[in-house]
Amino acid sequence: MTSRFDTFVLFAEMRTGSNLLEDYLNRIDGVTCHGEAFNQNFIGYPNRKDLLGITHRQREDNPDRLLRAIRTRDGLGGFRYFHDHDPRVLPAILSDARCAKIILTRNPLDSYISLKIAKATDQWKLTNVTTRKAAQAHFDLHEFERHVAGMQNFQLDIMRALQVTGQTAFHIGYDDLHDTEILSGLANWLGVSVDPDSLKSNLKPQNPQPLSEKVANFDQMQVALRGLDRFDLTRIPNFEPRRGPVVPSYVACPAHPVLYMPIRSGPEDRVIRWMAALDGAASDLLGKFNQKTLRAWMQENPGHQRFTVLRHPLARAHAAFCDKILDTGPGSFSRIRQQLGQFHGLELPDDPTDPGYGLKAHRAAFEGFLRFLKSNLNGQTSLRVDAHWASQVTCLQGMAEFCLPDHLYREEELADALPRLAQTMGIDAGPVPQGDRSQTDRLAQIHDAQLERLCREAYPRDYMMFGFSDFCTKNPA
């Protein structure tokens, strides 16, 4: 049988049965699993000094060297890889279609309890039941939640990489490890033949008792687990497209190490006028960076401070509506405006200063825009999700692809926050200029519970992640 693979990786976690599956694989002629080849604490197996002639030190200096040695070894070679192993080799593994991906999973509660017992007894394998060491685990809810989150995040990363590259993995569960038909199927998938009778292991289950006997605080564990949302019912679906860091929009002071990373439809004018006052004139501010020139600025300005500003979602949506949809001047989105009128029912005046366009008409049009935003951010419209109304969570995630801001301010904090930032850097800064209140006052006049509800439906992640309360009409920012 001809294999379509040159090597393989067994993605697993501690106490999921990976030792047992490795033992099965090593019983197949022509297949060799080299243990935890990229475990940061050892190479292959504890107390080993080298693997395939490569020392632990050499692997640390160049992990690709060991990866090549495993791939070019006679037969089909592979290794076990856990979420905390050397991350430098993971991109090469995931992108290589000639590397077979075996994904081993186990009930996370069982693996967590097994791990606790193994740590307590320092017994990680069992070949003779007479040498078995017994212990009970103590369940810790927060520790278990971290255990589950680590496993799930790693599995999601693997799944996405396989989807992007169009690869298929062989999934096998802990309870399948004694099913010779499934193990034979794994061998066939790898492109090797195997005698099912050879798939017998000397390794024994270490803790076959029910959980009630293995957990010292079993009753407490049962109560604690009732609060876990097994089906993630509280998860907020997210269909919003990912965004890049938008580096060209960043603004820096030429004479002071201050960098503003704006979120569109925020208080950009106020911040830029304040930064210009630090250096003398707005025309002197640095902008239109690319990643290369911004890295150079950051290297030339050690101790620089990066910041961005959050705006209340309702105020931000209203600003985007007024500046990009209602307005018909330069910088507005005329084509989107036309689409909103034609397909989304927004009644917009030809001239936004028309006296006939009063508060009632403005409220109706803005309500229609909020309804559009909900559909748009959920991927239900043909129009782009523009940066001026993309969620602030997504904007920050995009920034993180290059660098995160040092400071995350809220608009209502700016009067105190920006001078304080300058003071910490030894800069004598003047007050933060007031912003144009016309949009804010207009929003305060039309604000009601219905608009607040629609905004929450459009931006549920922003409200949850940043803890926004209802828009304050008495003293809005």
C-alpha positions as CSV (number, residue, x, y, z in Angstrom):
1,M,0.0,0.0,0.0
2,T,1.4,3.4,-1.0
3,S,1.2,6.1,1.6
4,R,0.2,9.7,0.7
5,F,2.0,10.8,3.8
6,D,5.7,11.4,4.6
7,T,5.2,11.9,8.3
8,F,2.5,12.2,10.9
9,V,1.6,14.2,14.0
10,L,-0.6,13.0,16.8
11,F,-2.4,16.0,18.2
12,A,-3.4,15.2,21.8
13,E,-3.2,16.4,25.4
14,M,-1.9,14.9,28.6
15,R,-4.0,12.0,29.9
16,T,-6.0,11.5,26.7
17,G,-4.5,8.1,25.9
18,S,-1.6,9.3,23.7
19,N,0.9,6.9,25.3
20,L,-1.4,4.0,24.4
21,L,-2.0,5.2,20.9
22,E,1.7,5.7,20.4
23,D,2.3,2.2,21.6
24,Y,-0.2,0.8,19.0
25,L,1.4,2.9,16.2
26,N,4.8,1.6,17.1
27,R,3.6,-2.0,16.7
28,I,2.9,-1.4,13.0
29,D,5.7,-2.4,10.7
30,G,7.3,0.7,9.1
31,V,5.7,3.2,11.6
32,T,7.6,4.9,14.4
33,C,6.2,7.5,16.8
34,H,9.1,9.4,18.5
35,G,7.2,10.4,21.6
36,E,6.9,14.1,22.5
37,A,9.6,15.2,20.1
38,F,9.0,18.9,20.7
39,N,8.2,18.9,24.5
40,Q,10.1,22.0,25.8
41,N,11.3,20.1,28.9
42,F,12.8,17.1,27.1
43,I,13.3,15.6,23.7
44,G,11.1,12.6,22.9
45,Y,11.0,11.0,26.3
46,P,12.1,12.1,29.8
47,N,15.7,11.5,30.6
48,R,16.6,11.1,26.9
49,K,19.6,13.2,25.7
50,D,18.9,13.0,22.0
51,L,16.5,11.9,19.3
52,L,17.7,10.6,15.9
53,G,21.2,12.0,16.7
54,I,19.9,15.5,17.5
55,T,20.4,16.7,21.1
56,H,18.0,18.7,23.1
57,R,20.3,21.8,22.8
58,Q,20.4,21.4,19.0
59,R,16.6,21.1,18.8
60,E,16.2,24.3,20.8
61,D,18.5,26.1,18.5
62,N,16.8,24.8,15.3
63,P,13.6,22.8,15.8
64,D,13.2,22.4,12.0
65,R,16.3,20.2,12.0
66,L,14.5,17.5,14.1
67,L,11.4,17.9,12.0
68,R,13.4,17.1,8.9
69,A,15.1,14.2,10.5
70,I,11.7,12.6,11.4
71,R,10.4,13.2,7.9
72,T,13.3,11.7,6.1
73,R,13.7,8.7,8.3
74,D,13.0,5.3,6.7
75,G,9.4,4.3,7.0
76,L,6.7,6.6,8.3
77,G,7.8,8.6,11.3
78,G,5.9,11.0,13.5
79,F,5.5,12.4,17.0
80,R,3.0,13.5,19.6
81,Y,2.2,17.2,19.9
82,F,0.4,18.9,22.8
83,H,-0.8,22.5,23.0
84,D,2.2,23.6,25.1
85,H,4.9,22.1,22.9
86,D,7.4,24.2,20.8
87,P,5.1,26.6,18.8
88,R,7.8,27.3,16.2
89,V,7.1,24.0,14.4
90,L,3.4,24.2,14.4
91,P,2.9,26.4,11.2
92,A,5.1,24.0,9.2
93,I,3.2,21.0,10.5
94,L,-0.2,22.4,9.9
95,S,0.6,23.6,6.4
96,D,2.2,20.4,5.2
97,A,-0.4,18.2,3.4
98,R,2.1,15.4,3.4
99,C,2.0,15.3,7.2
100,A,-0.9,13.2,8.4
101,K,-2.9,14.7,11.3
102,I,-4.3,12.4,13.9
103,I,-6.5,14.1,16.5
104,L,-7.0,12.2,19.8
105,T,-9.6,13.5,22.2
106,R,-11.1,12.5,25.5
107,N,-13.8,13.7,27.8
108,P,-12.1,16.8,29.4
109,L,-13.4,16.0,32.9
110,D,-11.9,12.5,32.7
111,S,-8.6,13.8,31.4
112,Y,-8.5,16.5,34.1
113,I,-9.1,14.1,36.9
114,S,-6.6,11.6,35.4
115,L,-4.0,14.4,35.2
116,K,-4.6,15.4,38.9
117,I,-4.1,11.8,40.0
118,A,-1.0,11.3,37.8
119,K,0.6,14.4,39.3
120,A,-0.3,13.2,42.8
121,T,1.2,9.7,42.3
122,D,3.9,10.6,39.8
123,Q,2.8,7.5,37.8
124,W,2.2,8.3,34.1
125,K,2.2,4.8,32.6
126,L,1.0,1.4,34.0
127,T,2.2,-1.9,32.6
128,N,1.7,-4.0,35.7
129,V,-1.4,-3.5,37.9
130,T,0.4,-4.7,41.0
131,T,2.5,-1.5,40.9
132,R,-0.4,0.8,40.5
133,K,-0.4,3.8,42.9
134,A,-3.7,5.1,44.2
135,A,-4.8,8.6,45.0
136,Q,-7.9,10.8,44.8
137,A,-8.1,14.1,43.0
138,H,-9.5,17.3,44.4
139,F,-11.7,19.1,41.9
140,D,-11.1,22.8,41.4
141,L,-13.7,24.5,39.2
142,H,-11.5,27.4,38.0
143,E,-8.6,25.1,37.3
144,F,-10.9,22.8,35.3
145,E,-12.2,25.8,33.3
146,R,-8.7,26.7,32.4
147,H,-8.0,23.1,31.4
148,V,-11.0,23.0,29.1
149,A,-10.3,26.4,27.6
150,G,-6.8,25.4,26.7
151,M,-7.9,22.2,25.0
152,Q,-10.7,23.9,23.1
153,N,-8.7,26.8,21.9
154,F,-6.0,24.4,20.6
155,Q,-8.5,22.2,18.8
156,L,-10.1,25.3,17.2
157,D,-6.8,26.5,16.0
158,I,-6.1,23.1,14.4
159,M,-9.5,22.9,12.9
160,R,-9.2,26.3,11.3
161,A,-5.8,25.6,9.9
162,L,-7.0,22.3,8.3
163,Q,-10.0,24.1,6.8
164,V,-7.9,26.9,5.4
165,T,-5.5,24.4,3.8
166,G,-8.2,21.9,2.7
167,Q,-6.8,19.0,4.7
168,T,-8.6,16.2,6.5
169,A,-7.6,14.7,9.9
170,F,-8.2,11.3,11.4
171,H,-10.2,11.8,14.5
172,I,-10.1,9.2,17.3
173,G,-11.5,9.2,20.8
174,Y,-10.1,7.8,24.0
175,D,-12.9,5.1,24.1
176,D,-11.8,4.0,20.6
177,L,-8.4,2.9,21.6
178,H,-9.4,-0.7,22.3
179,D,-11.3,-1.0,19.0
180,T,-9.0,-2.9,16.6
181,E,-11.3,-2.2,13.7
182,I,-10.8,1.6,14.2
183,L,-7.1,1.1,14.8
184,S,-6.9,-0.9,11.6
185,G,-8.8,1.9,9.8
186,L,-6.2,4.4,11.1
187,A,-3.4,2.3,9.7
188,N,-5.1,2.0,6.3
189,W,-5.6,5.8,6.3
190,L,-1.9,6.3,7.0
191,G,-1.2,4.0,4.0
192,V,0.2,1.1,5.8
193,S,-1.1,-2.5,6.3
194,V,-1.4,-4.0,9.7
195,D,-2.5,-7.3,11.3
196,P,-5.3,-6.5,13.7
197,D,-4.0,-9.2,16.1
198,S,-0.8,-7.2,16.5
199,L,-2.7,-4.3,18.0
200,K,-2.4,-5.3,21.6
201,S,-0.6,-3.2,24.2
202,N,1.0,-3.9,27.5
203,L,-0.3,-0.6,28.8
204,K,-3.2,-0.8,31.3
205,P,-5.8,1.8,32.3
206,Q,-4.5,3.4,35.4
207,N,-7.8,4.6,37.0
208,P,-10.7,2.5,35.7
209,Q,-13.0,3.4,38.7
210,P,-16.0,5.7,38.4
211,L,-15.4,9.4,39.0
212,S,-17.3,9.1,42.4
213,E,-14.4,7.0,43.6
214,K,-11.6,9.1,42.1
215,V,-12.7,12.6,43.2
216,A,-12.4,13.4,46.9
217,N,-15.0,16.2,46.7
218,F,-17.3,14.5,44.2
219,D,-20.5,16.1,45.6
220,Q,-18.9,19.6,45.4
221,M,-17.8,18.9,41.9
222,Q,-21.4,17.9,40.8
223,V,-22.7,21.2,42.2
224,A,-19.9,23.2,40.5
225,L,-20.4,21.6,37.1
226,R,-24.1,22.5,37.1
227,G,-23.0,26.1,36.4
228,L,-21.0,25.2,33.3
229,D,-22.7,26.0,30.0
230,R,-21.9,22.7,28.2
231,F,-23.5,23.9,24.9
232,D,-22.1,27.5,25.2
233,L,-25.6,28.8,25.2
234,T,-24.4,32.3,26.3
235,R,-22.0,32.6,23.4
236,I,-22.6,35.6,21.1
237,P,-22.4,34.5,17.5
238,N,-20.0,36.5,15.4
239,F,-20.2,36.7,11.6
240,E,-18.4,40.0,11.3
241,P,-15.4,39.7,8.9
242,R,-11.9,40.0,10.5
243,R,-10.1,43.3,10.1
244,G,-6.5,44.2,9.7
245,P,-4.5,46.6,11.9
246,V,-5.2,49.6,9.5
247,V,-1.8,51.0,10.2
248,P,-2.1,53.9,7.7
249,S,-4.8,55.5,10.0
250,Y,-2.4,55.8,13.0
251,V,-1.2,59.2,14.0
252,A,2.1,60.1,15.8
253,C,3.6,63.2,17.3
254,P,6.9,64.1,15.6
255,A,8.5,65.6,18.7
256,H,7.0,63.3,21.4
257,P,6.7,59.5,21.5
258,V,2.9,59.4,21.4
259,L,0.9,57.3,18.9
260,Y,-2.9,57.4,18.5
261,M,-4.5,54.3,17.0
262,P,-8.0,55.6,16.1
263,I,-11.2,53.6,16.0
264,R,-13.2,55.2,13.2
265,S,-16.3,57.2,14.1
266,G,-14.7,58.0,17.4
267,P,-13.5,61.4,18.8
268,E,-10.6,61.6,16.3
269,D,-10.9,65.4,15.8
270,R,-10.5,66.1,19.5
271,V,-7.6,63.8,20.0
272,I,-5.7,65.0,16.9
273,R,-6.2,68.7,17.9
274,W,-4.8,67.8,21.3
275,M,-1.8,66.0,19.8
276,A,-1.2,68.9,17.4
277,A,-1.1,71.3,20.4
278,L,1.7,69.2,21.9
279,D,3.9,69.7,18.8
280,G,2.6,73.0,17.4
281,A,0.4,72.2,14.4
282,A,-1.8,69.4,13.0
283,S,0.1,69.6,9.7
284,D,3.2,68.4,11.5
285,L,1.7,65.2,12.8
286,L,3.0,62.0,11.3
287,G,0.6,59.7,9.5
288,K,0.0,57.4,6.5
289,F,2.4,54.8,8.0
290,N,2.9,51.4,6.7
291,Q,4.1,48.6,8.9
292,K,7.7,49.1,8.0
293,T,7.7,52.9,8.6
294,L,5.7,52.4,11.8
295,R,8.2,49.9,13.1
296,A,11.0,52.3,12.4
297,W,9.2,55.1,14.3
298,M,8.6,52.7,17.3
299,Q,12.3,51.8,17.3
300,E,13.4,55.4,17.1
301,N,11.1,56.4,20.0
302,P,11.8,54.1,22.9
303,G,9.3,54.4,25.7
304,H,6.6,55.4,23.2
305,Q,3.0,55.2,24.4
306,R,0.2,53.9,22.2
307,F,-3.5,54.6,22.9
308,T,-7.0,54.3,21.4
309,V,-10.4,55.6,22.4
310,L,-13.7,53.8,22.8
311,R,-17.0,55.6,22.2
312,H,-20.4,54.5,23.3
313,P,-21.8,52.3,20.6
314,L,-25.0,54.4,20.2
315,A,-23.0,57.6,19.9
316,R,-20.6,56.0,17.5
317,A,-23.3,54.5,15.3
318,H,-25.0,58.0,15.2
319,A,-21.7,59.6,14.2
320,A,-21.2,57.1,11.4
321,F,-24.7,57.7,10.2
322,C,-24.4,61.5,10.3
323,D,-20.9,61.7,8.7
324,K,-21.1,58.9,6.2
325,I,-24.7,58.4,5.3
326,L,-26.8,61.5,6.1
327,D,-24.1,63.9,4.9
328,T,-23.7,64.3,1.1
329,G,-20.3,66.1,1.1
330,P,-16.8,64.8,0.5
331,G,-16.0,61.7,2.4
332,S,-19.5,60.5,2.6
333,F,-20.6,57.1,1.2
334,S,-23.0,58.1,-1.6
335,R,-23.3,54.6,-3.1
336,I,-24.1,53.0,0.3
337,R,-26.5,55.9,1.0
338,Q,-28.3,55.0,-2.3
339,Q,-28.4,51.3,-1.4
340,L,-29.8,52.1,2.1
341,G,-32.6,54.1,0.6
342,Q,-33.4,51.6,-2.2
343,F,-33.2,48.3,-0.3
344,H,-33.3,49.1,3.4
345,G,-36.1,51.7,3.5
346,L,-34.2,54.6,4.9
347,E,-35.8,57.9,3.9
348,L,-33.0,60.4,3.6
349,P,-33.2,64.0,2.5
350,D,-31.3,65.2,-0.6
351,D,-30.0,68.0,1.6
352,P,-29.3,67.2,5.3
353,T,-29.8,70.9,6.2
354,D,-33.3,70.9,4.8
355,P,-35.6,72.4,7.4
356,G,-38.2,69.8,6.6
357,Y,-35.9,67.1,7.9
358,G,-36.7,67.4,11.6
359,L,-36.1,65.3,14.6
360,K,-38.9,62.9,13.9
361,A,-37.5,62.2,10.4
362,H,-34.0,62.0,11.8
363,R,-35.0,59.5,14.4
364,A,-36.8,57.3,11.9
365,A,-33.8,57.3,9.5
366,F,-31.4,56.5,12.3
367,E,-33.6,53.7,13.5
368,G,-33.5,52.3,10.0
369,F,-29.7,52.6,10.0
370,L,-29.4,50.6,13.3
371,R,-31.6,47.9,11.8
372,F,-29.3,47.8,8.8
373,L,-26.2,47.6,11.1
374,K,-27.5,44.5,12.8
375,S,-28.0,42.7,9.5
376,N,-24.7,44.1,8.0
377,L,-22.6,43.0,11.0
378,N,-24.2,39.5,10.9
379,G,-23.2,39.1,7.2
380,Q,-26.8,39.3,5.9
381,T,-26.3,42.2,3.5
382,S,-24.3,42.7,0.3
383,L,-22.7,45.9,1.6
384,R,-19.3,46.0,3.1
385,V,-18.8,46.2,6.9
386,D,-17.0,49.6,6.9
387,A,-14.5,50.5,9.6
388,H,-16.7,53.4,10.6
389,W,-19.3,51.0,12.0
390,A,-17.4,47.8,12.5
391,S,-17.6,46.7,16.1
392,Q,-14.9,48.1,18.4
393,V,-14.0,44.6,19.6
394,T,-13.2,43.6,16.0
395,C,-11.2,46.8,15.4
396,L,-9.1,46.1,18.5
397,Q,-8.6,42.5,17.4
398,G,-7.3,43.8,14.0
399,M,-4.9,46.1,15.8
400,A,-3.5,43.2,17.7
401,E,-2.3,41.7,14.5
402,F,0.4,44.4,14.5
403,C,0.5,45.7,18.1
404,L,-2.0,46.5,20.9
405,P,-2.5,49.9,22.4
406,D,-0.9,50.5,25.8
407,H,-3.9,52.5,26.9
408,L,-7.6,52.0,26.2
409,Y,-9.5,55.2,27.1
410,R,-13.2,55.9,27.0
411,E,-14.4,59.1,25.4
412,E,-15.8,60.6,28.6
413,E,-12.3,60.1,30.3
414,L,-10.3,62.1,27.7
415,A,-10.3,65.4,29.5
416,D,-8.3,63.8,32.4
417,A,-6.7,60.8,30.7
418,L,-4.8,62.5,27.9
419,P,-3.1,65.2,30.1
420,R,-2.3,62.5,32.6
421,L,-0.7,60.4,29.9
422,A,1.4,63.4,28.8
423,Q,2.4,64.1,32.4
424,T,3.7,60.5,32.9
425,M,6.0,61.1,30.0
426,G,7.2,64.5,31.3
427,I,5.3,66.4,28.7
428,D,3.6,69.7,29.6
429,A,0.2,69.4,27.9
430,G,-2.7,71.7,27.6
431,P,-6.4,70.8,28.1
432,V,-8.2,68.5,25.7
433,P,-10.3,70.5,23.2
434,Q,-14.0,70.2,23.4
435,G,-15.6,68.3,20.6
436,D,-18.5,69.4,18.3
437,R,-21.6,68.7,20.4
438,S,-24.1,69.1,17.6
439,Q,-24.3,65.4,16.8
440,T,-24.4,64.5,20.5
441,D,-27.1,66.9,21.3
442,R,-29.1,65.7,18.4
443,L,-28.8,62.1,19.6
444,A,-29.8,63.1,23.1
445,Q,-33.0,64.7,21.7
446,I,-34.1,61.5,19.8
447,H,-32.8,59.0,22.3
448,D,-35.2,56.4,23.7
449,A,-35.3,52.8,24.8
450,Q,-36.1,51.5,21.3
451,L,-32.9,53.0,19.8
452,E,-30.9,51.6,22.8
453,R,-32.3,48.1,22.2
454,L,-31.5,48.2,18.5
455,C,-28.0,49.3,19.2
456,R,-27.5,46.5,21.7
457,E,-28.7,44.0,19.1
458,A,-26.3,45.4,16.6
459,Y,-23.3,45.5,18.9
460,P,-23.8,42.8,21.6
461,R,-20.1,42.0,21.9
462,D,-19.1,45.7,22.4
463,Y,-21.7,46.1,25.2
464,M,-20.6,42.8,26.8
465,M,-16.8,43.1,26.4
466,F,-16.6,46.8,27.4
467,G,-19.4,46.9,29.9
468,F,-21.3,49.8,28.3
469,S,-24.4,51.0,30.0
470,D,-27.2,52.9,28.3
471,F,-26.3,56.1,26.6
472,C,-26.4,59.0,29.0
473,T,-28.5,61.9,27.7
474,K,-27.9,64.2,30.7
475,N,-24.2,64.5,30.3
476,P,-23.2,62.6,27.1
477,A,-19.5,62.7,26.1
